[in-house]
Amino acid sequence: MTTFLNKWTKKSEKMGKSDKKISFLFIFIGSLLFFLIIINISDIFSSLLTSEKSLFLVDKIEATSYNAYCVSSADFDNEEEAQIHCEQIKQIGGMGIVFKKGEYFALTSIYPTLIEAQEIQKNLIELDYEAKVVKLEVKNILNKYKGKNKEIVAECLHSFKEIFLSLYENCIKFDKNLINESQLKGKLAEVWTKNDNLINELKENQVNLNSEEKNFVLSLMIESSEIIEDIILFKDDKMQLSSKVKQGCFFIVQLNMLLAENFV
């Protein structure tokens, strides 16, 4: 009996050790499988976050608002009188655009800051003009996109402001005789090329815009390129090149206003 008990005890001890080994093995395998599952879930979630079709991550593109300030030398009750005055403005290198905002304003120039506009307004008032500052407001554009091509969309939305500032800066240099006509048109050709390249990028890439949005942005960008090209090719004995560039600034800002107001 004692011998049997001794044998059974030894056998039980061996079985206990074996059971512990099996339990440890199951725990080890279970832990490993759990760890692998967690890694796979993390990878799946991560890929969803970075995917172009992600439901979790939305990239925002913002084209900030800004103002442009036009100076008018006079305002009129009817468009015909304002147009006659604008023809005189164009002959001396002013913008010469009729702009209706209540009255009909005869715009002479456009500026990116209110301080610059007010300085010109003051000068005109000293010359007995009833000068006023007319503000053009480009509203903020905030849209949501998914995917790697969002940078192209952002560049396109910002291109209008960049064109306006470039036209303005080069026009100032031209008016101050810091650059000649050939240099001015050369600078504008660089602006035109950059904008045209953006247009081609927008056409060729499958950006995350619906067809209506894409066509709307494209149409305005093409129109902006035509404005620049028209300045580069400009020749007119009745109007100065400086007037044409100032008009280009105004039209680009108007396109930007249209984009901001209608882009969904």
Order of alpha helices (4+ residues) and beta strands (2+ residues): alpha-beta-beta-alpha-beta-beta-alpha-beta-beta-alpha-alpha-alpha-alpha
